[in-house]
Amino acid sequence: MKNTLLNAVDIHKSFGTLKVLKGIDITVYESEIVAIMGKSGSGKSTLLQILGTLDNSDKGTVEIDKVEITTLKSQEIARFRNDKIGFIFQFHHLLNEFTALENVLIPAYIGQTNSKLTNDKAKELLDYLGLSERLDHKPGQLSGGEQQRVAVARALINDPLLVFADEPSGNLDQESSDELHNLFIKLKHDLNQSFVIVTHNQELGSLSDRTLYMQDGNFI
């Protein structure tokens, strides 16, 4: 029986009178890729933000690694997020003035981990992702696919329990998208990494262990 990494129960969220989430339940296990699909406006990204501790629900509980997030204070949530969670977005959000290596190291610096160890680890991650020749390149010197792989390395630098990805291949060409999708599978098998991925990409959905479909604020 695989360990439960995330368990969310009865998640509700409204913006004014608009009910976006209407009682979502979701469980995610170790070494699992879960895709969340549905039309724009169905609530996918809002759910991902709540599960990733970037937003609060109006009702319900989110438990990650047996810690109920809603019981934590804001500083505790920020620390928990940096230690336990990685993020990959449609737009890589790399800092243009920093090199690939420096961008990967940012979450480790925030966590105040050993600089020598994390520097070596960042180099290993970038090598694993096929970017060993690009360590000193800044984002403007990298292709879109390379930039997104740097963002993947940044998401992994603190050994997160879970990586949340919001349309991670939405800004990539077909070849780079295929490479990214295959990378997620490789990370699952090589590192037992778990992912929750919001996507419109049918191929990525089909490669996942489970695909959950959202409509009008709930799973169908």
Contacts in CASP RR format, 6 or more apart in sequence:
PFRMAT RR
TARGET T0000
AUTHOR 0000-0000-0000
METHOD contacts of the structure
MODEL  1
MKNTLLNAVDIHKSFGTLKVLKGIDITVYESEIVAIMGKSGSGKSTLLQI
LGTLDNSDKGTVEIDKVEITTLKSQEIARFRNDKIGFIFQFHHLLNEFTA
LENVLIPAYIGQTNSKLTNDKAKELLDYLGLSERLDHKPGQLSGGEQQRV
AVARALINDPLLVFADEPSGNLDQESSDELHNLFIKLKHDLNQSFVIVTH
NQELGSLSDRTLYMQDGNFI
2 29 0 8 1.000
2 30 0 8 1.000
2 31 0 8 1.000
2 32 0 8 1.000
3 29 0 8 1.000
3 30 0 8 1.000
4 27 0 8 1.000
4 28 0 8 1.000
4 29 0 8 1.000
4 30 0 8 1.000
5 28 0 8 1.000
5 29 0 8 1.000
5 30 0 8 1.000
5 64 0 8 1.000
5 65 0 8 1.000
5 161 0 8 1.000
5 162 0 8 1.000
5 194 0 8 1.000
6 26 0 8 1.000
6 27 0 8 1.000
6 28 0 8 1.000
6 51 0 8 1.000
6 62 0 8 1.000
6 63 0 8 1.000
6 64 0 8 1.000
6 162 0 8 1.000
6 196 0 8 1.000
7 26 0 8 1.000
7 27 0 8 1.000
7 28 0 8 1.000
7 62 0 8 1.000
7 63 0 8 1.000
8 24 0 8 1.000
8 25 0 8 1.000
8 26 0 8 1.000
8 27 0 8 1.000
8 50 0 8 1.000
8 51 0 8 1.000
8 60 0 8 1.000
8 61 0 8 1.000
8 62 0 8 1.000
8 63 0 8 1.000
9 25 0 8 1.000
9 60 0 8 1.000
9 61 0 8 1.000
10 23 0 8 1.000
10 24 0 8 1.000
10 25 0 8 1.000
10 59 0 8 1.000
10 60 0 8 1.000
10 61 0 8 1.000
11 21 0 8 1.000
11 23 0 8 1.000
11 24 0 8 1.000
11 25 0 8 1.000
11 26 0 8 1.000
11 47 0 8 1.000
11 50 0 8 1.000
11 57 0 8 1.000
11 59 0 8 1.000
11 60 0 8 1.000
11 62 0 8 1.000
12 19 0 8 1.000
12 21 0 8 1.000
12 22 0 8 1.000
12 23 0 8 1.000
12 24 0 8 1.000
12 57 0 8 1.000
12 58 0 8 1.000
12 59 0 8 1.000
12 60 0 8 1.000
13 19 0 8 1.000
13 20 0 8 1.000
13 21 0 8 1.000
13 46 0 8 1.000
13 47 0 8 1.000
13 50 0 8 1.000
13 55 0 8 1.000
13 57 0 8 1.000
13 58 0 8 1.000
14 20 0 8 1.000
14 58 0 8 1.000
19 217 0 8 1.000
20 41 0 8 1.000
20 43 0 8 1.000
20 46 0 8 1.000
20 217 0 8 1.000
21 43 0 8 1.000
21 46 0 8 1.000
21 47 0 8 1.000
21 50 0 8 1.000
21 57 0 8 1.000
21 217 0 8 1.000
21 218 0 8 1.000
22 216 0 8 1.000
22 217 0 8 1.000
22 218 0 8 1.000
23 59 0 8 1.000
23 60 0 8 1.000
23 217 0 8 1.000
23 218 0 8 1.000
24 47 0 8 1.000
24 217 0 8 1.000
24 218 0 8 1.000
24 219 0 8 1.000
25 219 0 8 1.000
26 34 0 8 1.000
26 47 0 8 1.000
26 51 0 8 1.000
26 212 0 8 1.000
26 219 0 8 1.000
28 34 0 8 1.000
28 162 0 8 1.000
28 194 0 8 1.000
28 196 0 8 1.000
29 194 0 8 1.000
30 161 0 8 1.000
30 192 0 8 1.000
30 194 0 8 1.000
31 188 0 8 1.000
31 192 0 8 1.000
31 193 0 8 1.000
31 194 0 8 1.000
32 188 0 8 1.000
32 194 0 8 1.000
32 195 0 8 1.000
32 209 0 8 1.000
32 210 0 8 1.000
33 184 0 8 1.000
33 185 0 8 1.000
33 188 0 8 1.000
33 194 0 8 1.000
33 195 0 8 1.000
33 197 0 8 1.000
33 207 0 8 1.000
33 208 0 8 1.000
33 209 0 8 1.000
33 210 0 8 1.000
34 194 0 8 1.000
34 195 0 8 1.000
34 196 0 8 1.000
34 197 0 8 1.000
34 208 0 8 1.000
34 209 0 8 1.000
34 210 0 8 1.000
34 211 0 8 1.000
34 212 0 8 1.000
35 197 0 8 1.000
35 198 0 8 1.000
35 199 0 8 1.000
35 204 0 8 1.000
35 205 0 8 1.000
35 208 0 8 1.000
35 210 0 8 1.000
35 211 0 8 1.000
35 212 0 8 1.000
36 44 0 8 1.000
36 47 0 8 1.000
36 48 0 8 1.000
36 196 0 8 1.000
36 197 0 8 1.000
36 198 0 8 1.000
36 199 0 8 1.000
36 211 0 8 1.000
36 212 0 8 1.000
36 213 0 8 1.000
36 214 0 8 1.000
37 44 0 8 1.000
37 198 0 8 1.000
37 199 0 8 1.000
37 200 0 8 1.000
37 202 0 8 1.000
37 205 0 8 1.000
37 211 0 8 1.000
37 212 0 8 1.000
37 213 0 8 1.000
37 214 0 8 1.000
38 44 0 8 1.000
38 200 0 8 1.000
38 213 0 8 1.000
38 214 0 8 1.000
38 215 0 8 1.000
39 215 0 8 1.000
42 214 0 8 1.000
42 215 0 8 1.000
42 216 0 8 1.000
42 217 0 8 1.000
43 214 0 8 1.000
43 217 0 8 1.000
44 198 0 8 1.000
44 214 0 8 1.000
45 166 0 8 1.000
45 198 0 8 1.000
46 55 0 8 1.000
47 198 0 8 1.000
47 214 0 8 1.000
48 164 0 8 1.000
48 166 0 8 1.000
48 196 0 8 1.000
48 198 0 8 1.000
49 55 0 8 1.000
50 56 0 8 1.000
50 57 0 8 1.000
50 62 0 8 1.000
51 62 0 8 1.000
51 164 0 8 1.000
51 196 0 8 1.000
52 62 0 8 1.000
52 64 0 8 1.000
52 81 0 8 1.000
52 85 0 8 1.000
52 87 0 8 1.000
52 162 0 8 1.000
52 164 0 8 1.000
53 62 0 8 1.000
53 64 0 8 1.000
53 69 0 8 1.000
53 77 0 8 1.000
53 80 0 8 1.000
53 81 0 8 1.000
53 85 0 8 1.000
54 81 0 8 1.000
56 70 0 8 1.000
57 70 0 8 1.000
60 70 0 8 1.000
61 68 0 8 1.000
61 70 0 8 1.000
62 68 0 8 1.000
62 69 0 8 1.000
62 70 0 8 1.000
63 69 0 8 1.000
64 80 0 8 1.000
64 84 0 8 1.000
64 85 0 8 1.000
64 161 0 8 1.000
64 162 0 8 1.000
65 84 0 8 1.000
65 161 0 8 1.000
67 80 0 8 1.000
69 77 0 8 1.000
69 80 0 8 1.000
72 80 0 8 1.000
79 111 0 8 1.000
82 107 0 8 1.000
82 110 0 8 1.000
82 111 0 8 1.000
82 158 0 8 1.000
83 111 0 8 1.000
83 158 0 8 1.000
83 160 0 8 1.000
84 160 0 8 1.000
84 161 0 8 1.000
84 162 0 8 1.000
85 160 0 8 1.000
85 161 0 8 1.000
85 162 0 8 1.000
85 163 0 8 1.000
85 164 0 8 1.000
86 107 0 8 1.000
86 155 0 8 1.000
86 156 0 8 1.000
86 158 0 8 1.000
86 160 0 8 1.000
86 162 0 8 1.000
86 163 0 8 1.000
86 164 0 8 1.000
87 155 0 8 1.000
87 163 0 8 1.000
87 164 0 8 1.000
87 165 0 8 1.000
87 166 0 8 1.000
88 148 0 8 1.000
88 151 0 8 1.000
88 152 0 8 1.000
88 155 0 8 1.000
88 163 0 8 1.000
88 164 0 8 1.000
88 165 0 8 1.000
88 166 0 8 1.000
88 168 0 8 1.000
89 151 0 8 1.000
89 165 0 8 1.000
89 166 0 8 1.000
89 167 0 8 1.000
89 168 0 8 1.000
90 166 0 8 1.000
90 167 0 8 1.000
90 168 0 8 1.000
90 170 0 8 1.000
90 171 0 8 1.000
91 171 0 8 1.000
92 139 0 8 1.000
92 144 0 8 1.000
92 147 0 8 1.000
92 148 0 8 1.000
92 150 0 8 1.000
92 151 0 8 1.000
93 151 0 8 1.000
94 100 0 8 1.000
94 103 0 8 1.000
94 139 0 8 1.000
94 147 0 8 1.000
94 150 0 8 1.000
94 151 0 8 1.000
94 154 0 8 1.000
95 102 0 8 1.000
95 103 0 8 1.000
95 106 0 8 1.000
95 139 0 8 1.000
96 138 0 8 1.000
96 139 0 8 1.000
96 140 0 8 1.000
97 138 0 8 1.000
98 106 0 8 1.000
98 138 0 8 1.000
99 135 0 8 1.000
99 136 0 8 1.000
99 137 0 8 1.000
99 138 0 8 1.000
100 126 0 8 1.000
100 131 0 8 1.000
100 134 0 8 1.000
100 135 0 8 1.000
100 136 0 8 1.000
100 137 0 8 1.000
100 138 0 8 1.000
100 139 0 8 1.000
100 142 0 8 1.000
100 146 0 8 1.000
100 150 0 8 1.000
100 153 0 8 1.000
101 119 0 8 1.000
101 122 0 8 1.000
101 123 0 8 1.000
101 126 0 8 1.000
101 135 0 8 1.000
101 136 0 8 1.000
103 139 0 8 1.000
103 150 0 8 1.000
103 151 0 8 1.000
103 154 0 8 1.000
104 122 0 8 1.000
104 125 0 8 1.000
104 126 0 8 1.000
104 150 0 8 1.000
104 153 0 8 1.000
104 154 0 8 1.000
104 157 0 8 1.000
105 118 0 8 1.000
105 119 0 8 1.000
105 122 0 8 1.000
105 157 0 8 1.000
106 154 0 8 1.000
107 154 0 8 1.000
107 157 0 8 1.000
107 158 0 8 1.000
108 115 0 8 1.000
108 118 0 8 1.000
108 121 0 8 1.000
108 122 0 8 1.000
108 157 0 8 1.000
108 158 0 8 1.000
109 115 0 8 1.000
109 118 0 8 1.000
111 158 0 8 1.000
113 158 0 8 1.000
118 157 0 8 1.000
121 157 0 8 1.000
122 153 0 8 1.000
122 157 0 8 1.000
123 132 0 8 1.000
123 135 0 8 1.000
125 153 0 8 1.000
125 156 0 8 1.000
125 157 0 8 1.000
126 132 0 8 1.000
126 134 0 8 1.000
126 135 0 8 1.000
126 150 0 8 1.000
126 153 0 8 1.000
129 149 0 8 1.000
129 150 0 8 1.000
129 152 0 8 1.000
129 153 0 8 1.000
129 183 0 8 1.000
130 149 0 8 1.000
131 146 0 8 1.000
131 149 0 8 1.000
131 150 0 8 1.000
131 153 0 8 1.000
134 141 0 8 1.000
134 142 0 8 1.000
134 146 0 8 1.000
134 150 0 8 1.000
139 147 0 8 1.000
139 150 0 8 1.000
140 147 0 8 1.000
142 150 0 8 1.000
143 176 0 8 1.000
144 171 0 8 1.000
144 172 0 8 1.000
144 176 0 8 1.000
145 172 0 8 1.000
145 176 0 8 1.000
145 179 0 8 1.000
145 180 0 8 1.000
148 168 0 8 1.000
148 169 0 8 1.000
148 171 0 8 1.000
148 172 0 8 1.000
148 176 0 8 1.000
148 180 0 8 1.000
149 179 0 8 1.000
149 180 0 8 1.000
149 183 0 8 1.000
152 180 0 8 1.000
152 183 0 8 1.000
152 187 0 8 1.000
155 163 0 8 1.000
156 163 0 8 1.000
156 187 0 8 1.000
156 191 0 8 1.000
156 193 0 8 1.000
160 193 0 8 1.000
161 194 0 8 1.000
162 194 0 8 1.000
162 195 0 8 1.000
162 196 0 8 1.000
163 193 0 8 1.000
163 194 0 8 1.000
163 195 0 8 1.000
163 196 0 8 1.000
164 195 0 8 1.000
164 196 0 8 1.000
164 197 0 8 1.000
165 184 0 8 1.000
165 195 0 8 1.000
165 196 0 8 1.000
165 197 0 8 1.000
165 198 0 8 1.000
165 199 0 8 1.000
166 197 0 8 1.000
166 198 0 8 1.000
167 198 0 8 1.000
167 199 0 8 1.000
167 200 0 8 1.000
168 180 0 8 1.000
168 197 0 8 1.000
168 199 0 8 1.000
169 176 0 8 1.000
169 177 0 8 1.000
169 180 0 8 1.000
169 181 0 8 1.000
169 199 0 8 1.000
169 201 0 8 1.000
169 204 0 8 1.000
170 177 0 8 1.000
170 199 0 8 1.000
170 200 0 8 1.000
170 201 0 8 1.000
172 180 0 8 1.000
177 201 0 8 1.000
177 203 0 8 1.000
177 204 0 8 1.000
178 203 0 8 1.000
181 201 0 8 1.000
181 203 0 8 1.000
181 204 0 8 1.000
181 207 0 8 1.000
184 195 0 8 1.000
184 197 0 8 1.000
184 204 0 8 1.000
184 207 0 8 1.000
185 207 0 8 1.000
187 193 0 8 1.000
187 195 0 8 1.000
188 194 0 8 1.000
188 195 0 8 1.000
197 204 0 8 1.000
197 205 0 8 1.000
197 208 0 8 1.000
199 205 0 8 1.000
205 211 0 8 1.000
212 219 0 8 1.000
213 219 0 8 1.000
213 220 0 8 1.000
214 220 0 8 1.000
END
